[in-house]
Amino acid sequence: MKKIFFPALTVLALFTLPSFSMLPADVIDTHNESEVTETLAGCGTEITITGHETLDLHGVVNKNRIHASSHLVGRYTGIDTNGNTYIAHEDVMMNSNSPIDNGAFSNTQITTIHFVSQGSAPNFSVRVTIKITVNANGETTVLRAPIFISCD
């Protein structure tokens, strides 16, 4: 699941660009769409998904703080290594908050993907919650990334 960090990294990269004027409030709103093909781990099998993703990013630089949020929605079809077919729906929400002047930040991201079998194979879901906090000294004070896979 290499794209788990995509929204967070995209938002953080946007805020490292030197183009911000640091006026009282700079706002960024973007909307991106892309086609995706990738292979993921399923319930005892691998599944290759193909489909469409929509990513909306919103960021505000207000004096010395940055707040960013993103929402990714994916709609896919997939086939596993046993030939079972699926329809999958993905939802990723990310929020990040940080001061500009000291490098500290807090980021939370929740990813949920539901795979619905189109035959006799079981449905399954994947949920990943990522929480990271880094203090002004560059020390990671919180890092959690539990992954839950539910095979129906």
C-alpha positions as CSV (number, residue, x, y, z in Angstrom):
1,M,0.0,0.0,0.0
2,K,2.6,2.5,-1.1
3,K,0.1,5.3,-1.5
4,I,-0.8,5.5,2.2
5,F,1.5,8.5,2.6
6,F,0.7,10.2,-0.7
7,P,-1.8,12.8,0.5
8,A,0.4,13.7,3.5
9,L,3.5,14.0,1.5
10,T,1.8,15.9,-1.2
11,V,0.4,18.5,1.3
12,L,3.8,18.8,3.1
13,A,5.6,19.3,-0.2
14,L,3.1,22.0,-1.1
15,F,4.0,23.9,2.0
16,T,7.8,23.7,1.5
17,L,7.6,25.7,-1.7
18,P,9.1,29.2,-1.3
19,S,6.2,30.8,-3.2
20,F,4.2,31.7,-0.1
21,S,4.1,35.3,0.8
22,M,3.4,34.7,4.5
23,L,0.6,37.3,4.4
24,P,-2.1,36.9,7.1
25,A,-3.8,34.0,5.1
26,D,-2.6,32.2,2.0
27,V,-5.0,29.5,0.8
28,I,-4.3,26.6,-1.5
29,D,-7.1,24.5,-3.0
30,T,-6.4,21.8,-5.6
31,H,-8.3,19.0,-7.2
32,N,-6.5,16.2,-9.0
33,E,-7.8,13.1,-10.7
34,S,-5.8,10.1,-11.8
35,E,-6.1,6.5,-13.1
36,V,-4.4,3.9,-10.9
37,T,-3.3,0.3,-11.2
38,E,-1.6,-1.4,-8.3
39,T,-1.3,-4.7,-6.5
40,L,-2.3,-5.0,-2.8
41,A,-2.4,-7.7,-0.2
42,G,-5.9,-9.1,0.4
43,C,-7.2,-11.9,2.6
44,G,-4.8,-14.7,1.9
45,T,-4.3,-13.5,-1.7
46,E,-3.0,-10.5,-3.7
47,I,-5.5,-8.3,-5.6
48,T,-4.7,-6.1,-8.5
49,I,-6.9,-3.0,-8.7
50,T,-7.5,-0.6,-11.5
51,G,-9.6,2.5,-11.3
52,H,-10.0,6.2,-10.7
53,E,-8.9,8.4,-7.8
54,T,-9.9,12.0,-6.9
55,L,-7.7,14.0,-4.5
56,D,-8.8,17.3,-3.0
57,L,-6.2,19.3,-1.1
58,H,-6.9,22.4,1.1
59,G,-4.2,24.3,2.9
60,V,-4.1,27.6,4.8
61,V,-1.0,29.5,5.9
62,N,-2.1,31.9,8.5
63,K,0.7,34.1,10.0
64,N,3.0,31.4,11.4
65,R,0.8,28.3,11.1
66,I,0.0,25.8,8.4
67,H,-3.1,23.7,8.4
68,A,-3.7,21.3,5.6
69,S,-6.3,18.7,4.9
70,S,-6.8,16.3,2.0
71,H,-9.5,13.9,0.9
72,L,-8.9,11.0,-1.6
73,V,-11.7,9.0,-3.0
74,G,-11.0,5.9,-5.1
75,R,-13.3,3.7,-7.1
76,Y,-11.7,0.5,-8.4
77,T,-12.3,-2.9,-10.0
78,G,-10.0,-5.7,-9.0
79,I,-9.1,-9.4,-9.6
80,D,-7.2,-11.5,-7.1
81,T,-4.7,-14.3,-7.7
82,N,-7.5,-16.9,-7.6
83,G,-9.5,-15.1,-10.3
84,N,-12.1,-13.6,-8.0
85,T,-13.4,-10.2,-9.0
86,Y,-14.1,-7.2,-6.7
87,I,-15.4,-3.7,-6.7
88,A,-13.5,-1.5,-4.2
89,H,-14.1,1.9,-2.6
90,E,-11.4,3.8,-0.9
91,D,-11.6,6.9,1.4
92,V,-8.6,8.7,2.8
93,M,-8.8,11.7,5.1
94,M,-5.7,13.5,6.2
95,N,-5.2,16.6,8.5
96,S,-1.9,18.3,9.3
97,N,-1.1,21.2,11.5
98,S,2.2,22.9,12.2
99,P,3.9,26.1,13.0
100,I,6.1,27.5,10.2
101,D,9.0,28.6,12.4
102,N,10.2,25.5,14.3
103,G,9.6,22.3,12.2
104,A,7.1,20.7,14.6
105,F,4.0,19.1,13.1
106,S,1.1,16.8,13.8
107,N,-0.4,14.7,11.1
108,T,-3.4,12.2,11.2
109,Q,-4.5,10.1,8.3
110,I,-7.2,7.5,8.1
111,T,-7.5,5.2,5.1
112,T,-10.4,2.8,4.6
113,I,-10.8,0.4,1.6
114,H,-13.8,-1.9,1.2
115,F,-13.5,-4.8,-1.3
116,V,-16.9,-6.2,-2.3
117,S,-16.7,-9.6,-4.0
118,Q,-18.6,-10.1,-7.2
119,G,-18.9,-13.8,-6.6
120,S,-18.5,-16.4,-3.9
121,A,-15.2,-15.0,-2.5
122,P,-15.5,-13.2,0.9
123,N,-15.7,-9.4,1.1
124,F,-12.9,-7.7,3.0
125,S,-11.8,-4.3,4.4
126,V,-8.5,-2.6,5.1
127,R,-8.2,0.3,7.6
128,V,-5.0,2.2,8.4
129,T,-4.8,5.0,10.9
130,I,-1.5,6.9,10.9
131,K,-0.8,9.4,13.6
132,I,2.6,11.2,13.8
133,T,3.7,14.1,15.9
134,V,7.1,15.7,15.8
135,N,8.2,18.4,18.3
136,A,10.3,21.5,17.7
137,N,13.5,19.6,18.4
138,G,12.7,17.2,15.5
139,E,11.9,14.3,17.8
140,T,9.0,12.0,17.0
141,T,6.8,12.0,20.0
142,V,3.9,10.0,18.5
143,L,4.1,7.4,15.8
144,R,1.2,5.0,15.4
145,A,0.2,3.2,12.2
146,P,-2.0,0.2,13.0
147,I,-3.3,-1.8,10.0
148,F,-6.5,-3.8,10.4
149,I,-7.7,-6.2,7.7
150,S,-11.1,-7.7,8.2
151,C,-12.0,-10.8,6.1
152,D,-15.8,-11.3,6.1
